Amino acid sequence: MELADPRSPDNPPLDVLVSGLASDAHTWNLVYLQLFLEERGHRVRNLGACVPDDMLVEQCLRHDPDLVVLGSVNGHGWQDGERVVRALRARPELAATAVVIGGKLGIDGPRGDSQADRLRAAGVDEVFEDHGGIAPFRSYVDRLAARVRA
């Protein structure tokens, strides 16, 4: 079975906003995500590292992305992510925007589903922990793109 080229005119790209979290100064993960998404044909705006919550909300309101991707490497992703997604979901204009988070979400390794459950309860659509690899994220983005294009 041949897959459609994600960059063809029949497959319009998603508008994606990639961002680090307020306490996370790492950038390589954000560049990786940007390149990964661009190679799949999507338009990406990368806000970089140490993005304050209010700046992320402002940029989402300004650019109205199809998807917000939050990346964490410093191990405080679940705390920062929970806080910022609540700020995003507090804005009616962003209530239906897809928001995902991934990376190293805690400092003491995976703790079952407790962190992921808290993030989902706050309004995150999907959680991708660092030990899961890129395949689940790729699958999520492909499913979202198919829904947005429909």
Secondary structure as UniProt FT lines:
FT   TURN            6..7
FT   TURN            9..10
FT   STRAND          15..20
FT   TURN            22..23
FT   HELIX           28..39
FT   TURN            40..41
FT   STRAND          43..46
FT   HELIX           53..63
FT   STRAND          67..72
FT   HELIX           77..89
FT   HELIX           92..94
FT   TURN            95..96
FT   STRAND          98..103
FT   TURN            107..108
FT   TURN            112..113
FT   HELIX           114..122
FT   STRAND          126..129
FT   HELIX           130..132
FT   HELIX           135..149
//
